[in-house]
Amino acid sequence: DSWIQIRQADGTLLATLVLREGDVYRVPDRPGLTLMAGNAGALAVSVDGAPAPPIGAAGKVRRDVLLDPDALRAGPPPSE
């Protein structure tokens, strides 16, 4: 399971939910969206149907993950 929160560029909350194994959440195609995930390693991220690198390890909290296709394809910085 992973708790996620999606915010718009102005900080407005767009969604907050718990994703369980097999759940899918399709992020709207809007610039500036960010993700906070309570268990980053539990998420399988894809961009336009293609798998993207993991955004973090199991149990790791990630904040301010930019939901930009190019950034997601590149994966998180090494320090994350």
LINZI-V831998 format. One line per field, one symbol per residue. ss: DSSP state (H for helix, E for strand, L for the rest). phi: phi as a letter, one per 40 degrees, with the letter a starting at -180 (. if undefined). burial: # if it has 16 or more other C-alpha atoms within 10 Angstrom, else .. A space follows every 50 residues. Layout:
ss: ???
phi: ???
burial: ???
This chain:
ss: LEEEEEELLLLLEEEEEEELLLLLLLLLLLLLLEEEELLHHHLLLEELLE ELLLLLLLLLLEEEEELLHHHHHHLLLLLL
phi: .acbabbcdcgcccaaabcbdgcbbccdcbcgcbbbbcadcccbcbbfgb cbcdcicdgccbbfcccbdcccccgccdcc
burial: #######...........#.............###########.#..... .#.###....##..###....##..#....
